[in-house]
């Protein structure tokens, strides 16, 4: 059972999301919050697996809430629900540890699939959001070029490349003929070598450093 929190200031949107997500027998919406501050309070009590997080909310926005939640509960996956007007925040949210971005117009099947994907370690980006975020990631590569060299093995580079493509541990293991446990061990070493905090930051690192 995947336990989910909905963080959105519009109750009607929360109701709609709950109805969609709970169509799947393995997903349960354990709690809801109307802003970032409330989300942190609810998180302390419920410890959910996945959070659907709005960006523009009163008291504390989704970016700051993502930062604080990931600092305290790094294992929790956060999916940002956005509109086209919010895509400028996409890169910042990813840098703060969000596991993906979805548009509020996404169909129900995509929202349910996103829960399963992030629980397997995947990064979920809506195609239309990705088209706007990637150019900004590539711009960061100029700054990355000046960063200290990180000595990655050929296997580590192969893994981080696939993380940058949004692939799950299971998919990476199958492609590289490794066990899932071995992939996880490699990722732990890669995080330490690159100084990245989590898988999402590794995905960004792969793009900005042109890992191939």
C-alpha positions in Angstrom: 0.0 0.0 0.0 1.4 3.4 -1.0 0.4 6.2 1.4 -0.1 9.6 -0.2 -0.5 13.2 1.0 -2.2 15.9 -1.1 -0.9 19.4 -0.6 -3.1 21.9 -2.4 -4.9 25.0 -1.3 -8.1 24.3 -3.3 -10.3 21.7 -1.7 -12.1 20.9 -4.9 -8.8 20.0 -6.5 -7.8 17.8 -3.5 -11.1 16.0 -3.7 -10.6 15.3 -7.4 -7.1 14.0 -6.9 -8.3 11.7 -4.1 -11.0 10.2 -6.3 -8.5 9.6 -9.1 -5.7 8.1 -7.0 -7.9 5.9 -4.9 -9.2 4.2 -8.0 -6.0 2.1 -7.6 -6.3 -0.4 -4.8 -2.7 0.0 -3.8 -2.9 3.8 -3.3 -4.4 5.4 -0.2 -4.6 9.1 0.4 -3.7 9.2 4.1 -3.9 13.0 4.7 -4.4 16.4 3.0 -2.9 19.8 3.6 -3.8 23.3 2.3 -0.3 24.8 2.5 3.4 23.9 3.1 3.3 24.6 6.9 0.4 22.2 7.3 2.1 19.6 5.1 5.1 19.5 7.4 2.8 19.1 10.5 0.9 16.3 8.8 4.1 14.7 7.7 5.3 14.4 11.3 2.2 12.5 12.1 1.6 10.4 9.1 5.0 9.7 7.4 3.6 9.2 3.9 5.4 7.6 0.9 4.5 10.2 -1.8 3.4 13.8 -1.7 1.6 15.6 -4.5 2.6 19.2 -3.9 1.1 22.4 -5.4 3.5 25.3 -5.8 1.5 28.5 -5.2 0.0 28.3 -1.7 -0.5 30.7 1.2 1.8 30.7 4.3 4.4 28.4 2.7 4.8 27.6 -1.0 5.6 24.2 -2.5 9.2 25.0 -3.2 10.0 25.8 0.5 7.9 22.9 1.7 9.7 20.5 -0.5 13.1 21.7 0.8 12.1 21.3 4.4 10.4 18.0 4.0 13.3 16.5 2.0 15.7 17.7 4.7 13.7 15.9 7.4 12.3 12.9 5.5 14.6 12.4 2.5 13.0 9.0 1.7 9.7 10.7 0.8 9.0 11.2 -2.9 7.5 14.6 -3.8 5.7 15.2 -7.1 5.0 18.8 -8.0 1.7 19.5 -9.6 2.0 22.6 -11.8 0.4 24.8 -14.4 2.2 26.2 -17.4 2.6 29.5 -15.5 4.6 27.6 -12.8 7.1 25.9 -15.0 9.7 28.5 -14.2 9.9 26.9 -10.7 10.6 23.4 -12.1 14.3 23.5 -11.9 14.4 25.0 -8.5 12.0 22.3 -7.2 14.1 19.5 -8.7 17.2 21.0 -7.1 15.4 20.9 -3.8 14.7 17.1 -4.2 11.4 16.8 -5.9 11.0 13.5 -7.8 9.1 15.0 -10.7 6.7 17.5 -12.2 3.2 16.9 -13.5 0.7 19.2 -15.0 -2.6 19.6 -13.2 -4.3 18.7 -16.5 -2.6 15.2 -16.5 -5.0 12.3 -16.8 -5.7 10.0 -14.0 -3.7 7.1 -15.4 -0.6 9.3 -15.5 -1.0 10.4 -11.9 -1.3 6.8 -10.7 1.6 5.7 -12.9 3.7 8.5 -11.3 3.2 7.1 -7.8 4.4 3.7 -8.9 7.4 5.2 -10.8 8.7 7.3 -8.0 8.3 4.5 -5.5 10.7 2.5 -7.8 13.2 5.3 -7.8 12.1 6.9 -11.0 11.9 10.6 -11.9 8.7 11.7 -13.5 8.5 14.8 -15.8 5.5 15.7 -18.0 6.7 15.9 -21.6 5.5 19.5 -22.0 7.3 20.6 -18.8 10.5 18.7 -19.8 10.6 20.7 -23.0 10.9 23.9 -21.0 13.1 22.6 -18.2 15.8 20.9 -20.3 17.1 24.1 -21.9 17.7 25.5 -18.4 19.4 22.4 -17.4 21.7 22.6 -20.4 22.5 26.2 -19.6 23.8 25.0 -16.2 26.3 22.8 -18.0 28.5 25.9 -18.6 28.8 26.3 -14.8 29.3 22.6 -14.5 32.3 22.7 -16.8 34.2 24.6 -14.2 33.3 22.2 -11.4 36.0 19.8 -10.0 36.5 16.6 -12.0 34.8 13.5 -10.5 36.4 10.2 -11.3 33.6 7.9 -12.2 34.1 4.3 -13.4 32.7 3.2 -16.7 29.9 1.3 -14.9 29.1 4.3 -12.7 28.8 6.5 -15.8 26.5 4.0 -17.5 24.3 4.0 -14.4 24.2 7.8 -13.9 23.4 8.3 -17.6 20.3 6.1 -17.3 19.3 7.9 -14.1 19.4 11.1 -16.2 17.1 9.4 -18.7 14.6 8.8 -15.9 15.0 5.0 -15.7 14.2 3.0 -12.6 16.6 0.8 -10.7 14.9 -2.2 -12.2 15.2 -0.9 -15.8 18.9 0.0 -15.2 19.6 -3.5 -13.7 18.0 -5.2 -16.7 19.9 -3.1 -19.3 23.3 -3.6 -17.6 22.7 -7.2 -16.5 23.1 -6.4 -12.9 21.0 -7.1 -9.8 18.9 -4.3 -8.4 20.9 -4.5 -5.1 24.1 -3.9 -7.1 22.6 -0.9 -8.9 21.6 0.6 -5.5 25.1 0.1 -4.2 26.6 1.8 -7.2 24.1 4.7 -6.8 25.2 5.2 -3.1 28.8 5.4 -4.2 28.0 7.8 -7.1 26.1 10.1 -4.7 29.1 10.2 -2.4 31.5 10.9 -5.3 29.5 13.6 -6.9 28.3 15.2 -3.7 24.6 15.0 -4.8 21.9 14.6 -2.2 19.5 12.3 -3.9 18.5 10.6 -7.2 16.7 13.6 -8.6 19.9 15.7 -8.2 21.8 12.9 -9.9 19.4 13.1 -12.8 20.1 16.8 -13.1 23.9 16.2 -12.7 23.8 13.7 -15.6 22.2 16.3 -17.9 24.3 19.3 -16.9 27.6 17.3 -17.0 26.7 15.6 -20.3 27.3 12.1 -18.9 27.4 9.7 -21.8 
